[in-house]
């Protein structure tokens, strides 16, 4: 729970409604947290009222995104991310791609596998991640006999990018659904784990 969520959890319904009444002042994330807290505290919304609130929050989010200089680049990645609490909580396509690109295909595959319900499909995705990771390791071993130069690094990044693209598009579309709407799950925990593993591996290699 964030500090903001802790803070609003101590407020009563009347105080929370002040956030809704002063809608333009707060971020879409904060407003979503307030609505969820109101529901927890027993505030009754009709379906029409709730849908209207979520539509206003979504519209506010879109406007803020459009003002970002990176909007065009991130628009595709965020296309099916919603704030509806009924939507499944998944690691996003963008997180899967970035983990694959910078940490290896296996890390991106693990994130995608967590999103998938079928054990068989989880295994298939992990298998793809392992395959691409082995290719990168072999490339690294081959290059170690000469000079591990910038061309090798670029080749590894290219392989990782291809694996990330496949995982976040082709495999996502097949096992989760191209147009599945979802809430983006924070990847801070897996990020910390991956960094710790990377540090330990580097320490083992150079110790």
C-alpha positions in Angstrom: 0.0 0.0 0.0 1.4 3.4 -1.0 1.5 6.4 1.4 -1.4 8.0 -0.5 -3.5 4.9 -0.1 -2.7 4.7 3.6 -3.6 8.4 4.0 -7.0 8.1 2.3 -7.8 4.9 4.2 -8.0 7.1 7.3 -10.6 9.5 5.8 -14.3 9.2 5.9 -16.7 9.2 3.0 -17.4 12.9 3.1 -13.7 13.7 3.1 -13.1 11.3 0.2 -15.9 12.8 -1.8 -13.9 16.1 -1.7 -11.4 14.5 -4.0 -14.1 13.6 -6.5 -15.7 17.1 -6.3 -12.3 18.6 -7.0 -11.7 16.2 -9.9 -9.3 18.2 -12.0 -6.8 18.7 -9.2 -5.8 15.1 -8.8 -4.1 12.5 -11.0 -6.0 9.6 -12.6 -4.2 7.1 -10.3 -5.1 9.1 -7.2 -8.8 9.4 -8.3 -8.9 5.6 -9.0 -7.6 4.9 -5.5 -10.2 7.3 -4.0 -13.0 5.6 -5.8 -11.8 2.2 -4.7 -11.5 3.4 -1.1 -15.1 4.9 -1.2 -16.4 1.5 -2.3 -14.5 -0.2 0.5 -16.1 2.2 3.0 -19.5 1.3 1.7 -20.3 4.3 -0.5 -22.9 3.1 -3.0 -22.6 4.0 -6.6 -25.0 3.1 -9.3 -23.6 1.4 -12.4 -24.2 4.6 -14.3 -22.3 6.7 -11.7 -19.4 4.3 -11.5 -19.1 4.0 -15.3 -19.2 7.8 -15.6 -16.4 8.2 -13.0 -14.2 5.6 -14.7 -14.8 7.2 -18.1 -13.8 10.7 -16.7 -10.7 9.2 -15.1 -9.8 7.4 -18.3 -10.3 10.6 -20.4 -8.1 12.5 -18.0 -5.4 9.9 -18.3 -5.6 10.0 -22.1 -5.2 13.8 -22.0 -2.2 13.7 -19.7 -0.6 11.0 -22.0 -1.2 13.1 -25.1 0.8 15.9 -23.4 3.8 13.7 -23.0 6.5 14.0 -25.7 6.7 10.2 -25.8 3.0 9.7 -26.3 3.3 8.4 -29.8 5.9 5.8 -28.8 4.1 4.5 -25.7 0.5 4.7 -27.1 0.7 1.2 -28.6 2.1 -0.4 -25.5 -0.6 1.1 -23.3 -3.5 0.6 -25.7 -5.3 -2.0 -23.6 -4.3 -0.9 -20.2 -7.4 0.2 -18.2 -8.3 1.2 -14.7 -11.4 -1.0 -14.3 -10.8 -2.9 -11.0 -12.6 -5.9 -12.6 -9.9 -6.2 -15.3 -7.1 -8.8 -14.7 -3.8 -7.5 -13.1 -1.0 -8.4 -15.5 2.6 -7.5 -16.2 2.4 -5.2 -19.2 3.6 -5.8 -22.7 6.1 -3.0 -22.3 7.5 -4.5 -19.1 7.9 -7.9 -20.8 9.7 -6.2 -23.7 12.1 -4.2 -21.5 13.0 -7.1 -19.3 13.7 -9.2 -22.3 15.8 -6.4 -23.9 18.0 -5.5 -20.9 18.0 -8.6 -18.8 17.5 -11.6 -21.2 14.6 -13.3 -22.8 14.1 -15.7 -19.8 13.3 -12.7 -17.5 10.6 -11.4 -20.0 9.3 -15.0 -20.5 8.9 -15.4 -16.7 6.8 -12.2 -16.5 4.6 -13.4 -19.4 4.3 -16.9 -17.9 3.0 -15.4 -14.6 0.2 -13.7 -16.7 -0.8 -17.0 -18.3 -3.2 -19.5 -16.6 -2.4 -22.7 -18.6 0.6 -24.6 -17.2 1.3 -26.0 -20.7 1.4 -22.5 -22.2 3.6 -21.3 -19.3 6.1 -24.0 -20.1 6.1 -23.1 -23.8 6.8 -19.5 -23.1 9.6 -20.3 -20.6 11.0 -22.7 -23.2 11.2 -19.8 -25.8 12.9 -17.6 -23.2 15.4 -20.3 -22.4 16.2 -20.9 -26.1 16.9 -17.2 -26.8 18.9 -16.9 -23.6 21.1 -19.9 -24.6 21.7 -18.3 -28.0 22.9 -15.1 -26.3 25.2 -17.1 -24.0 26.7 -19.0 -26.9 27.3 -15.8 -28.7 29.0 -14.4 -25.6 31.2 -17.5 -25.3 32.1 -17.3 -29.0 33.1 -13.7 -28.7 35.1 -14.1 -25.6 37.8 -15.8 -27.6 38.4 -12.6 -29.5 37.2 -9.2 -28.4 33.8 -8.7 -26.8 33.2 -5.5 -28.8 30.4 -3.2 -29.5 29.2 -5.3 -32.4 28.7 -8.3 -30.1 26.7 -6.2 -27.6 24.5 -4.8 -30.4 23.9 -8.4 -31.7 22.9 -9.5 -28.2 20.6 -6.5 -27.8 19.1 -7.3 -31.2 18.4 -10.9 -30.2 16.9 -9.8 -26.9 14.7 -7.2 -28.7 13.5 -9.9 -31.1 12.6 -12.2 -28.2 10.9 -9.3 -26.3 8.9 -8.5 -29.4 7.8 -12.1 -29.9 6.8 -12.5 -26.2 4.9 -9.2 -26.0 3.1 -9.6 -29.3 2.9 -13.1 -30.8 2.8 -15.1 -27.6 0.8 -12.5 -25.8 -1.8 -12.5 -28.5 -2.0 -16.3 -28.6 -2.1 -17.0 -24.9 -3.7 -13.8 -23.4 -5.5 -12.2 -26.3 -4.7 -9.4 -28.6 -7.5 -7.1 -27.3 -7.6 -8.3 -23.7 -8.0 -5.3 -21.4 -6.0 -5.4 -18.2 -4.5 -3.4 -15.3 -0.8 -3.0 -15.4 1.0 -4.8 -12.5 4.0 -3.2 -10.9 7.2 -4.9 -11.9 9.4 -3.4 -9.1 9.7 -6.8 -7.3 10.9 -8.8 -10.3 13.1 -5.9 -11.2 14.9 -6.0 -7.9 15.2 -9.8 -8.1 16.7 -9.7 -11.6 19.2 -7.0 -10.6 20.3 -9.0 -7.5 20.7 -12.1 -9.7 22.7 -10.1 -12.3 25.0 -8.7 -9.6 25.6 -12.1 -8.1 26.4 -13.5 -11.5 28.8 -10.7 -12.3 30.4 -11.2 -8.8 30.8 -14.9 -9.5 32.4 -14.3 -12.9 35.0 -11.7 -11.7 35.7 -13.1 -8.2 
